[in-house]
Amino acid sequence: MINHTMIVSFDDAIPDSELDQYLKDIEQVMRDSGTIQTFAAKRHIRVAADDHSPVFVASAVVRLGLADVAALNASFAAPGAMELIKRWQAKYPYRVVWVNHEELV
């Protein structure tokens, strides 16, 4: 299995209900695509040291579990993914960094 772990950072504060909806929307698009085996998402837990982050402060982390590299590549072309990104970027601009990795033990 390959994990695709994304760290999402909204540029400005986003209401909790909107962040929850964003994460639900990602899950729905990815599950509907049939490319993922697992999905997990959690909010970032804010601490004082976040004020000194050299890059950005996360809003949430999302992890997709996929069978292999082919499934990972297919997930980037999932139907509805680009529309979801455009819709949320227009509403609440955000940045994402990710890492593709084997299971962390």
VENLINLIN-V434635 format. One line per field, one symbol per residue. ss: DSSP state (~ for helix, > for strand, _ for the rest). A space follows every 10 residues. Layout:
BEGIN
ss=???
END
This chain:
BEGIN
ss=_>>>>>>>>> _____~~~~~ ~~~~~~~~~~ ~~~____>>> >>>____~~~ ~~_______> >>>>>>__~~ ~~~~~_____ ~~~~~~~~~~ ~__>>>>>>> >____
END
